[in-house]
Amino acid sequence: MKYLIFGAYGQVGYELSKLCHCHDDCITLARDQVDFSKPGEIETRIDHYRPDIVINAVAYTAVDKAETEPSLAMMINAVAVKELARACHRRGIWCVHYSTDYVFNGTSNLPYKETDQVNPLGVYGQTKLAGERFIQEETDKYIIFRTSWVYSWRGANFVKTMLRLAGERDQISSVVQVMPLILHVQHWM
Ligand SMILES: NC(=O)c1ccc[n+]([C@@H]2O[C@H](COP(=O)([O-])OP(=O)(O)OC[C@H]3O[C@@H](n4cnc5c(N)ncnc54)[C@H](OP(=O)(O)O)[C@@H]3O)[C@@H](O)[C@H]2O)c1
């Protein structure tokens, strides 16, 4: 099995890449090797490496900024994903893709099921949902993970922001649900 991972320096992509480097048949590509805002590059890369499985960990993940850059978010999260899924389908390659709970409106108190009604409230969620739909239209050999609250030591995430603020301030204001976690982290420090 030969794997090709896009998004090698993101939180998810980097962790996948570390696992991948234990195997000979695994290639990881970062933004400077393939830019998802430039159509055409993805298919060329897939043809060059000829993988059995493509894993897409690339995304425009700046949720707030996406409101002012909808075209770029759509290009990276949906249009490029369509190209990727189409290229995979034509070559019989499995397509593994990461999406988000932002495809829902967040009002449910229950764990989400795959079949729950989607209703993204912002540009980020809308573009991620468009990416999911393109994959489903373009190929039947796919896996889509709708993840939430991704943390790693790399990149920007909520835990790292809270740790930084905990070092700078006496008090942190945040949403009520996460306070036990923050207190726990402060206790460690
Ligand atoms: N973080 C979360 O809490 C969260 C929650 C739910 C779902 N997700 C989903 O999980 C997946 C992975 O998230 P993550 O936290 O690992 O994201 P991340 O750390 O922001 O990584 C995103 C990756 O995409 C790359 N990228 C962005 N624009 C690109 C472009 N034009 N061309 C090529 N590469 C580009 C980035 O490259 P650079 O390294 O060069 O910037 C980075 O490697 C995404 O699909 C995201 O939507 C994340």
The ligand as an SDF file (V2000), in Angstrom:
LIG
                    3D

 48 52  0  0  0  0  0  0  0  0999 V2000
   -8.2530   22.2060   14.4250 N   0  0  0  0  0  0  0  0  0  0  0  0
   -9.4460   21.8010   14.7810 C   0  0  0  0  0  0  0  0  0  0  0  0
   -9.8550   21.9530   15.9470 O   0  0  0  0  0  0  0  0  0  0  0  0
  -10.3230   21.1110   13.7850 C   0  0  0  0  0  0  0  0  0  0  0  0
  -11.6110   20.8770   14.1710 C   0  0  0  0  0  0  0  0  0  0  0  0
  -12.4390   20.2120   13.2900 C   0  0  0  0  0  0  0  0  0  0  0  0
  -11.9670   19.7930   12.0630 C   0  0  0  0  0  0  0  0  0  0  0  0
  -10.7130   20.0870   11.6810 N   0  0  0  0  0  0  0  0  0  0  0  0
  -10.3290   19.6480   10.3540 C   0  0  0  0  0  0  0  0  0  0  0  0
   -9.2640   18.7350   10.4730 O   0  0  0  0  0  0  0  0  0  0  0  0
   -8.3680   18.8850    9.3780 C   0  0  0  0  0  0  0  0  0  0  0  0
   -6.9800   19.1540    9.8560 C   0  0  0  0  0  0  0  0  0  0  0  0
   -7.0120   20.2830   10.7250 O   0  0  0  0  0  0  0  0  0  0  0  0
   -5.6890   20.8300   11.4130 P   0  0  0  0  0  0  0  0  0  0  0  0
   -6.0430   21.3300   12.7460 O   0  0  0  0  0  0  0  0  0  0  0  0
   -4.5890   19.8300   11.2400 O   0  0  0  0  0  0  0  0  0  0  0  0
   -5.4090   22.0960   10.4510 O   0  0  0  0  0  0  0  0  0  0  0  0
   -4.1100   23.0110   10.3870 P   0  0  0  0  0  0  0  0  0  0  0  0
   -3.1750   22.7260   11.5020 O   0  0  0  0  0  0  0  0  0  0  0  0
   -4.6010   24.4060   10.1670 O   0  0  0  0  0  0  0  0  0  0  0  0
   -3.4070   22.4900    9.0500 O   0  0  0  0  0  0  0  0  0  0  0  0
   -3.9370   22.7850    7.7930 C   0  0  0  0  0  0  0  0  0  0  0  0
   -2.9120   22.4200    6.7650 C   0  0  0  0  0  0  0  0  0  0  0  0
   -3.3950   22.8910    5.5010 O   0  0  0  0  0  0  0  0  0  0  0  0
   -2.3170   23.5140    4.8320 C   0  0  0  0  0  0  0  0  0  0  0  0
   -2.7660   24.4960    3.8730 N   0  0  0  0  0  0  0  0  0  0  0  0
   -3.5080   25.5970    4.0710 C   0  0  0  0  0  0  0  0  0  0  0  0
   -3.6790   26.2490    2.9100 N   0  0  0  0  0  0  0  0  0  0  0  0
   -3.0290   25.5270    1.9730 C   0  0  0  0  0  0  0  0  0  0  0  0
   -2.8400   25.6860    0.5740 C   0  0  0  0  0  0  0  0  0  0  0  0
   -3.3220   26.7390   -0.1130 N   0  0  0  0  0  0  0  0  0  0  0  0
   -2.1530   24.7330   -0.0980 N   0  0  0  0  0  0  0  0  0  0  0  0
   -1.6230   23.6770    0.5590 C   0  0  0  0  0  0  0  0  0  0  0  0
   -1.7400   23.4820    1.8860 N   0  0  0  0  0  0  0  0  0  0  0  0
   -2.4460   24.4100    2.5760 C   0  0  0  0  0  0  0  0  0  0  0  0
   -1.5110   24.1870    5.9270 C   0  0  0  0  0  0  0  0  0  0  0  0
   -0.2350   24.4620    5.4370 O   0  0  0  0  0  0  0  0  0  0  0  0
    0.8080   25.3660    6.2560 P   0  0  0  0  0  0  0  0  0  0  0  0
    1.3630   24.4280    7.3130 O   0  0  0  0  0  0  0  0  0  0  0  0
    1.8080   25.7670    5.2410 O   0  0  0  0  0  0  0  0  0  0  0  0
    0.0360   26.5080    6.8250 O   0  0  0  0  0  0  0  0  0  0  0  0
   -1.5400   23.1020    6.9890 C   0  0  0  0  0  0  0  0  0  0  0  0
   -0.5280   22.1430    6.7580 O   0  0  0  0  0  0  0  0  0  0  0  0
   -8.9480   20.0310    8.5200 C   0  0  0  0  0  0  0  0  0  0  0  0
   -9.6930   19.4640    7.4820 O   0  0  0  0  0  0  0  0  0  0  0  0
   -9.8460   20.7750    9.4580 C   0  0  0  0  0  0  0  0  0  0  0  0
  -10.9000   21.4040    8.7530 O   0  0  0  0  0  0  0  0  0  0  0  0
   -9.8780   20.7170   12.5260 C   0  0  0  0  0  0  0  0  0  0  0  0
  1  2  1  0
  2  3  2  0
  2  4  1  0
  4  5  1  0
  4 48  2  0
  5  6  2  0
  6  7  1  0
  7  8  2  0
  8  9  1  0
  8 48  1  0
  9 10  1  0
  9 46  1  0
 10 11  1  0
 11 12  1  0
 11 44  1  0
 12 13  1  0
 13 14  1  0
 14 15  2  0
 14 16  1  0
 14 17  1  0
 17 18  1  0
 18 19  2  0
 18 20  1  0
 18 21  1  0
 21 22  1  0
 22 23  1  0
 23 24  1  0
 23 42  1  0
 24 25  1  0
 25 26  1  0
 25 36  1  0
 26 27  1  0
 26 35  1  0
 27 28  2  0
 28 29  1  0
 29 30  1  0
 29 35  2  0
 30 31  1  0
 30 32  2  0
 32 33  1  0
 33 34  2  0
 34 35  1  0
 36 37  1  0
 36 42  1  0
 37 38  1  0
 38 39  2  0
 38 40  1  0
 38 41  1  0
 42 43  1  0
 44 45  1  0
 44 46  1  0
 46 47  1  0
M  CHG  2   8   1  16  -1
M  END
$$$$
